[in-house]
Amino acid sequence: MPTKIAYTATATATGGGRDGHTRTEDGTIDLDLAVPKEMGGSGNGANPEQLFAAGYAACFMGAMRFYAGQKKVKVPDDAKVTVSVGIGPREDTGFGLDVKIKVDLPGVEKDVAEDLIAGGHKVCPYSHATSGTLSITPELA
């Protein structure tokens, strides 16, 4: 749990949830949602897994850069974090997520890159919030 809240984002979903609309309180995100074709929907809109993947990728990059700064290591300007979020049924009931994180750190030695990835994973609030509840695989691209 955070010791002090520095920022709070608020979003509201309306309509059918996955087949509805979502908007942040400040309007920076304002979009229609649709169930992916692979899950029987139209696919004519964003879906929660895409939003989660985009947020996680950005957060992980920021966390990794924060960790690198503490270690006095430069993350290359052309570094990339790609997050894939899969969804499927759980054995018990409902649905579960599977997250894969690929990190590309051009020009960074393998052992340094692996440390940055591990440190980013430890610092990232998305990784912390989902610890023990999701299958998460961070790896070097």
N, C-alpha and C positions, 0 to 999 in steps of 0.2 A: 504494500500500500504506500502511496506517496505520503511524504511528510508535510508537503505543502502543494496545493494545486496551483500551477502556473498558468494554465489555460484550459478552457472547457469548450469543446465543440458540441453543438446541438443540432440534430437532424430529425426530421419528421417524415414518416412513411404514411402514405394514404392509399386508398384503393385496395387492391387484392394482395398487397405485400409484394411478392415476386412479380406479380402482374399489376403494378401500381405506379406510384410516383414517389420520389424522395427529394427532399430539399433541405439544405442546411439553413439554419436560422438567418445567416447573413446572405444567403442566396448564391454563394460561390459555387455550390453544387445544386443543380436543379434539373433533374432528369427523369425520364420515364424508365421503368424497369420492365423486364420481360423474362419469362422462363426460357432458358437456353433450348435450342432445337433438340439437343441430345437428351433433354429431360421431358420432351413432349410439348414444348412451348413454341412460340413464334420466333424467338430469338431477336425480335425487333426492339431491342433496348438493352441497357446495361443490366447486369445481375449482381447480387450481393457478393458472389465469389470474385468477380472482376474488381469490385470496389475494395474488397479485402486485400486482394493481391496487390493492387496499386498502392494502397496505404501501407501495407507491410513492406513492400520494396523500398518505398521512400523512407520509411522509419528505420529500416535496417541499414540503409546507406548512411543516414544521419548518425545512427548509433555507432556504426563502424568508424566513421570519420571522427566522432567524439573520442572513441577508444584510441584510435591512431594518434590523435592529438596528445592524449595523455602519455603515450609511449614515445612521442616525438618522431613519429613515422609519417611520411607523406603518402596519402592516398592519391594515385594518379587522377588527373582531371577526366580521363576517359574511362574511369572505373564504371562498372555496371553491376547492378543487383537485379536479378530476374526472379520473381516469385511466381510459382505455379500453385494454384489452389484447386484441388480436386474435391468433389462432393459425391457421396454415395451412401447407401443404407448401412446402418450399424447392425450388428448381430442382435442386440437387445431390442431397441426400438428407435425410430427416428433416423436422422441422418448424421453423418460425421464428415469431417474435413481432413484432407491430407495435404500437407504443405511441403513444397520443395523450394529451396533457396539456392540459386546459383550465383556465384560472385566471380566477376572477371576483374582482375587487378593486373593489367598489362605492365610488365617490367618489374613486378615485385617478386622477390625470391619466394619460392614455395613455402618454406617454413615461416617466413614473415607473414605471407598471405594467409596461411592457415591460422596463425595466431590472431590476425585482424578479424577473421571470420568468427572464430571462437569468442573473441572479446566483444565483437559487435552483437553476437547472439546473446551473450550474458547481459549486456547493457540495454538492448532493445526492449522497450516496453511491450511491443506486440509479442515478442518471444517470451517475455516474463508472464504476460497475461494468459498465454496459451500453454504454458509449461505443464506437462502431465496430462493435458486434455486433447492434444493433437499430435499426430505423427509429423514431426518437423525434421527435415533433412537439409542442413546447410552444407554446401560443398563448393570447392573451387571449380570454376568453369574450365 
